[in-house]
Amino acid sequence: MIRQLRGNVLSVGPLSAIIEVAGFGIEVHMSDTHVLIPGQEASLATHLVLRQDGLELYGFSNADDRDFFELILSVSGIGPKTALSVLRRASREALEGAIGKRDLTYLTKVVGLGKKSAEKMLIELADKVGIRAHDDADGEVFDTLVALGYSEREARKTVQNIPETVIGKEARLKAALTTRS
C-alpha cells in the first residue's frame, strides 16, 4: 500500500495532478488540487485503490483527511469517487460536525449525497467521528461554541473534553467555556 508520495509536481488539473516520483509521472486524484503548484515539490498522504482495470491513487494534503476519506470508504455502497466528491464539496471538519450531529439535511443539500447514502453514512459513522451525544446537549453546546467564534475543530475538541459527570446543556456549556482546548 502506498501511504505517502513526495515528488515534483508536473501538472495540476481540476480533479488530479501528475507528480514525478523516481522518474515516473504518477496521477493522483485529489479533492483539492489548488494546494499544488507545478514545478514545486509536494508531499501527499495517499490511499491506493486496486481495481480490475488498474490502480488509482488518491492524494490528500494531510493524513487526517486521508484517514477521513478511508472512514467514508468504510460505508457500504460508497466508493472512492463518491468519497472524494464528498470531500470536494465540504471540509473534513464540516463533515465530521454534520455526521456527529446527525445532520441529514447538510449531507443531502450541501454535500449532494442522495438520501439513502446520507442516511447510511450517518448510521455507520456517527459513533466514529468523535462528537458524542450527551442528552442531545452536546450538539447545542457545539453549535453555541461555533457561534462564539470557535472553529469546528476547536469546538469538537472542547465538547469531547467535557467531563461525563457534567449534566445539562447550561452546565456543559459552562464547563466547555472554562476548559477551552
FENURPE-V190534 format. One line per field, one symbol per residue. burial: # if it has 9 or more other C-alpha atoms within 8 Angstrom, else .. A space follows every 10 residues. Layout:
BEGIN
burial->???
END
This chain:
BEGIN
burial->....###### .#..###### #...#.#### ###..#.#.. .########. .....##### #.#.##.### ###.#..#.. ..######.# .#.####### #.##.###.# #.#...#### ##.####.## #.#...#### ##..##...# .#.####### ##...#..#. ###.##..#. .
END
